[in-house]
């Protein structure tokens, strides 16, 4: 449906509104004590009521939002509502860029490496942290050839409610119309977005580890960007979703810099979530892998983006067709803080995440914490707290639905508080490419195949 020439209000909801949460509905205050029914759950009827009320308030808000009316500019498109059978194949965690960067009359060509393949595709464009409406035009998707060049025969223009133009309200996320396109697993795509006006403060993911090319004017349909600047950040694009009957669901890799791939070579697909996607594809398992790592992220407190607890709703529970979450290295950053939290505090927060995942019928896979003796933030006391967390994860009754033993996969058997030298990036905190491969190879694929 289109707006009339007078820009009338359309009688259907066209955007998803993703509120900027100041705290989770199951934040630090809710469910601190354990329930007898489930570790990490609300501790009594009053806490349970608070949690349920939080869910009800969110459900009512979402219902209200979906019943709201969207105002569109004449001749401009609207976003399609997401359907339940879409599966995530690529995503990033977004935050506000506080550097003051904006775009005006520029095209972004962003390279994304998808995990699972499918028969239809749609993009998710976010203005979650924007302070003004975001005007988007002439969005293209193509197979990447090399650098900024694309395979000409694969180039497609994506539409929004049948139009090539779209205005996304501040705080909202837009979905493109579905496009029939057979995309193989592990493909490299080029997504080009023309931004005709001033964007204002931007949504971004600071370290995407794939190239983004920026050129003046509308260059979305160009076979190659001849005069482009480049960066490793991702702007506005926060998800690629696919549809196919064979797709079994999505794994969310939730973590910090090790998950994000801080130390892995750029443009190679060597990060452990990328290598997990390779393993799944090679074993014929049509499952998406979404890397929602954020460098510097913590489990307990905000800092480098919202904490894992505070972003869990958006970055895990709201992902399409998510069936598993692998929670990784955030607590290492908590331990490196001053003052550092106790292992007990980290375990309590981990239990809360497990409970929230299970409430949403999502399986929670726990990762042990990798060693970091030799890093600037390491102390013997923090090593003891790391071991407490790892002992909890490996022990009975944790609530974890599976374990990825990143510690066992990467530590030096002679000095278990240190990385094995061939896996050490050099800062004694992050794995190198070989270390990322060791982590990916240690993951039991039966966790996702239904054989366990």
N, C-alpha and C positions, 0 to 999 in steps of 0.2 A: 504494500500500500504506500502511496506517495502523498506528500503534502500538496495542497493546492497552491496556486500562485500567491495566495495570501498567507501562506505559512501556517495553515490551520493546525490545531492540536490533534494528533492522531489517536484514535481510540484503542490503542494497544501498547503494551510495554515493549520497549525496544532495546533497552540497555540493562546490564546487571550493575547494580550499585554495590560496590565493595567499600564498606565504611572503613575509615582509618581507625583501627581499634586502639584506644588508650590502654586497655588491658583486656585480656581474654575473659569470656564468661566463666571459664574455669581457671582463673588466674591464680596468683600467689595465695590469695585468701581462701579460695575454695578448695576443699578436699585436701588440706594439708595433712590431716590424720588419715590413717588407713581404715578402710571399711573391712568388716569381717567377710563381706560378700566378695569383694574384689580389691586387691592391693591398689592403693592410689585413689580409690573412689571416695565419695563423700562419707564422712565418718558417722553421721547420724541422720535422722529424718529431717532435721532443720537444714543441715548442709545439703542433703539430697534435694529438698524443696528449693533451696537457692539455686542449685545447679539446674533443676528442671525449669524453674522460672526463667533462668537465663536462656535456656533453649527456647522456651515459649516466646520470650521477648524477641529473640532473634528471628524465630519463625514468623511472628506477627509483623516484624519490620520487613522481612523479605516479602511476605505476602502483600503488605501494603505497597512496597516498591513495585512489585509486579503488576499491581493494579493501577499504578500511577500513570499519568499521561505525559508523553514526551513531546516537547516543542522542537520542531526541526525547521531548518532554513529551506525556503522554496527550492525545489529541484535537487535537494540533497538527500542522501539515503539514510537508512536507519539500520541498526544492528539486529541480527536475527537472534532470537532467544535460544539458549543452548538446550539441546535435547539430551536425554539421559544415556544414549548409546554411543556418545563420542568418547574417544580415548586419547589421553595425552601422549604425545610422542616427543615433545620438547617443551621446556619451560625454564624460566628464570625467576628468582625472587627479586621483586622490585622494591625500590625505596626512593626517597626524594633526593635529588641532586642539589646539595646546598651550596654549590660553587657559583650559582647565578647563571649557569649556562642556559641559553635558549637557542631555538632554531627559527629562521625566517626565510621563506622562499628557498628551501633546501630539500634535497632528496637524501634519505638514508637508505643504503643498501646493506642489509644485515645478513650475515651468513649464519645459518643454523644447521646443525648436524642432527638429523632426526634419529630416533632409536628404532621404533617399529614402523612397518609400512602399512598402507591402507589404500582404499579405493576412492574415498572422498576426503577433502581437506577443508579446514577453515582456520582462520587466524584469530587470535585474541589480542586486542590492542587496548592498553590500559592508560587511563588518565587518573589513576587512583590518588596520586599525591599532587595532582595539578591544582592550581588555584583559579583557573579560568577554563572555559570550554576549549577543547582541542580540535582544530580543523584539520582534517585528513583528506587527501585526494589521491587518485591514480595509484592505487596500491597494486603491485605486481608480485607474482611468485614465479620462480623459474628454477631449473636445475643449474647449479653452479658449474662452470667449466674450469676456471682457475682465476685466482685473484678476484677482481671485480667483474669479470666477464661471465656471461651466462650462455647456456645452450639455447639458441634462438628459437628452435622448434618447440621448446618446452615453456616458453613465456606465456603467462596467462594474467589477465587483469581480474582482480577480485572486486566484487560488488558488495554493497551494504544496502539491503532492501531494494535491490535492483539499480542502485545508483553508484557512480564512481566517487561520490563526495559524501562526507560524513562529518558531523560535529559531535564530539563526545563530551558530555558534561563533566565538570570537575568531580572527582570521586567515583567515576563510572568506568566500566569495562565494556568494550564493544566486540561483537563477534561478526566476522564476515559471513556472507552467504556461502552455503556449501558449494564446493567446486568438485566436479567429477574429474579425478586425476589419479592415475595409478602410480603411487610412489613406493619404490622399494625401500626396505629397511636399510638404515644407515646412510641414506642419501644426504648429500649436501645441498641445501636449498639457499637461494638468494631471495630475500624478501625486501622489496623496495617500497618505500613510503614517501610520498611527496607532502611536505608541510608548507602550504602556501602563505600562511600568516605567521605572526609571532606566536610561539607556543607558550610563552611564559615559563615558569619553573618546570623542569622536566622530570618525568618518571624515568628511572634508569636502573640497570644492574652494572655496577662499576667494573667488574672483571669477568667478562663473558668468555674470554679465551678463544674466541673466534673473531674474525675481522668484521668491522663495520666501516663502510665507505660513505663519505659525506661529500656531496657535490651541489653547487649552486643551481637553482632552477629545477624544473621538472625533468629528471633524468630516469624516471622509473622504467621506461621502455627501452633504454639504451642497452645495446649489447655489451658495452664496456664503459665504465666511467673513466674518461680520459684525464680529468683534472680534479681527481678526488683526494681529499684528506682521508686518513684512516685512524681508527681507534679500536680498542678492545672492549669498549663499553657497549651495552645494548640499551636502546632508547624506545620506550613506548610499547614495543612488541614484547609480550610476556608469555605467549603460549602458542603452540601449533597443535591442533587436534585432528585426529583421523577417524574415519569410520570404515569398518569392514566386519563382516559376519564372523570372521575367524579370531578377532582380537579378544584376548582373555583378561585384559585389565592393565593397570598401570602400577609401577613401583615408584614411590617418591623417595629419593635419597635426600634426607634432611640432615644438614650438618654445617660445618664452618669451612675453613680454608682447605683442609684436606679433601673434603667432598667437592668443593667448588673447583679445585684443581690448581691452587696457587702455584705449586712447584712443578706441574706437568708442562711439557712443551706445548705451546699454543698451536692451534690449527692442525692437531694431529689425532685427536680422539684418544689420547692416552690417559685421561683421567679415569679413576676407577669406575664411576658410573657409566662412562662411555664403553669401557672394556667389558663391563657387565652386560651392556646392550649387545656387544659383539658376541659374547658367549651365548646369550639367549637366542639370538638370531641363528647362530651356527648349530644350535640344538633344536631348531624348528619351533621355538616357543614364541608365539606372537604376543609379546608383552612389552609395553612401553616403559621407558626409564626416564624419569624427570630429575634433573639435577637442581635441587633447591638449596645448594650450599651458598653460604655468605661468609667471605673472609672476615675473621675477627668476631664472628657471631658467638653469643653465649647462650647457655640454657636458661639462666636465672634472671638476668638483667639486660635491659636495652643498652645499646652502645653502637656497635656496628650493625645498624638496622635494629628492628625489634627482636627481642629475645626469642628463642625457639618456642617457649611457652606462648608468647604473645602473637607469634605469626603462625602458629600451628593450624588455626582455623582456616586462614587464607591459603597458606602454602601447602597444606596437606589435605584437610577435610574438604576444601572446595575444588580440588583438582578433579577433572573428569574421569570417572570410572576407576578411581584409585582403589586398589585392593590390598596393597602392602606399603608400609613405610619402613625404610631402613634408617634408623637414627644413629648418627655417627659422632663426630668429634667436637661438638659444641662445648662439652664440659671441660675440655682441655683449656679453653680460653678462660673459663671461670676459675680453674685452678691457678692460672697464671696471673690472676688479678691480685690486687692488694687492698684490703685483706682478702684472702681466698676463702671460699666457702668450705665447709666440711663435706666429707664424702656422704654423710647422712643427709645433708641438705640436697645434694645432687641426686641421690637415690630417691628422695621423696618427690622431687620434681619429675624424675624419670617415671615413677609410678603414676603420677598424674597424667603424663602423656600417654602411657599405656592404657590407662582407663578411658581416656577420651577417644583413642583409636578404637578400642573395643566397643564403646558405645555406638560408634559409627560403622561397626562391622568391618573394620580394617585390621588386618594382621600387623602386629608390631614386631619388627626384627631389631634386636639390640646389637650394637657393635661395641666391642671392648675398646678401651682408650689406648691409643698407641703410645709408646714410650717417648719421653722427651728430655732425659737427662743430657746435659750439655747445652740446652737452650737457655737463654738469659733468664727466663721466668722459672726455671726448675729449682726446687729445693727438696731435701730429703723428706720434709714434712708433707709437701704436696705429692710426693711419690707414694707415701702411705695412703693418702686420700684417693689417689688414682687406683691403687690396689683394692681399696674398699669397693669402689664402683665396679671394677672388673670382677671381684669375687661375687658381688651381688648378681651381676649379669649371668655369670656362669653357674650360680647356685640354683637349687630347686626353689620354686615358689616365687620367682621374680615376676612372673606374668608375661615374660617375653615369649613370643610365638616362634622364635628361632634366634640363632646367634650367628653373627659374623665376627670371628675372632681376629680382628685387625691387629691386636697386640701380638698374638702368637704368630701371625703371618709375617710380622715385620721386625720383631725384636731380636737382638743378639742373644743366642742361647747362653753364652758365657756371661754377658752383662745384660740381663733382661730389662733393665731400666733404660737401655739405650737402643737406638735403631741399629739393625745390622748394617754394617758399613756400605755394602752394595746397594742398599735401599735408601740411604740417607741423602737428602737433597744438599746437605752441607750445613744447614742451620740447626740440625739435630732435633727439629720439630716437625718437618714435613718430609714425606716420601718423594723420591724422584720417580721418573717414569717406570723404572723396574719395580719400585715399591708399590706404585699404583697397580701394576699388573699382579703383583703378589697378593694384594688385597682382593682384587677382582677374582683371581683364580681360587682364592680361599672360600668363596661363597658357594654354598651347596645349592645348586639350581633346583633341587627337590623342594626347597622352601616355596618355590613359585609354580612348580609343575603339578602339585597335588599328590605327589608320591610319598610325602612324609605323613 
